[in-house]
Amino acid sequence: MLILFIILLFLFIITFLKKGTPTLNANWNTLLDNFAYSTQDFYKLLAIELESKGIKEIKIEEKSISIGNALGAKRLYLRVKWKNYTYDCCMAPFGNGTFISWWMFTEKTGMELLLSKIPFVGNYFVRVFFPITYYSMHSASMFRTYAQASVLKVIDDITQNKGIRAFSEAEKKPILNDIFKS
């Protein structure tokens, strides 16, 4: 009986401390037809461009992310973290072209994650103690705007004079989700 209790307690603690599922805020993608470029070189240029924006406490790293199951192949992404936002950018060959995409997520952190795990009332406590403010909405928007502008600038820089047409304003716009739903 004691062993069963210990196992159940262990499973409860793991479940309680397990990281939450990130919330997708926005994404964007494009295909540059008949164009090839080094993924690592693109990421280096993008990191330099992002760092030039003066965003304090930004963390940039290359990260291999599984394209399927945990034992399968991985694809290289540039991961940019700022506060509780994660911005994953991908550049990869596709057919005769090069595919570029990014995904921006928000993650609950620290006490917010802990409170959200309380059954029945956790999400209420999160809304009370971590309300969505204009500041948080503006911060998310500005981070996303800088990141998107940086991707577009690097694309423009590497495709300039290579016969790739410029993007229309509609093609530059990300797909936005409800950033602050609970």
C-alpha positions, 0 to 999 in steps of 0.5 A, a space after each residue: 500500500 505504501 509503494 502504491 501511495 509513493 508511486 501516485 504521489 510521484 506521478 502527481 508531483 510530475 504532473 503538477 510540475 510539468 511544463 504547460 503547453 505553449 500558446 501559439 500567438 502568431 505565425 508566418 511563412 513563405 516560399 522563395 521559388 528557385 532560390 537556395 541559401 545556407 540555413 546557418 548563414 541566414 540564422 547568423 544574419 537574423 541573429 545580428 539583425 535581432 540583436 541590433 534592435 536593442 531588446 534587453 535580455 533576448 536569448 538567441 540560439 540554434 535549436 534542433 527540433 524533431 520533425 516527427 517523433 523523438 527518434 526521428 530526424 530533426 530540423 535546425 531552427 533559430 530560437 529567440 526567447 524574450 520574457 515568456 515569448 518564444 520565437 522559432 524561425 525555420 529556413 529549409 530547402 523545399 523542392 526547387 526553393 527555400 521555405 522560411 517560417 516562424 512561430 511565436 508562442 507564449 509560455 506560462 512561467 513560475 508562479 503562473 504555471 503553478 497556479 494554473 495547475 490547481 484543479 477547478 480554480 487555477 485559471 481563475 487565480 491566474 487571471 486575478 494575479 496575472 491579468 492581461 494588461 496593455 503593457 503585456 499586449 504592447 510588449 508582445 506586439 512589439 517583440 513580434 513586430 521587431 522579429 517579423 521586420 528582422 526576418 523580412 529585412 534579412 530576406 530582402 538583403 539576401 534576395 536583392 539582385 537575385 531576381 526574387 520579386 519583393 513581397 506584397 504588403 499582404 504577404 508580409 503580414 503574419 497570421 495572428 491568433 488570440 494572444 491573451 486567451 486564458 
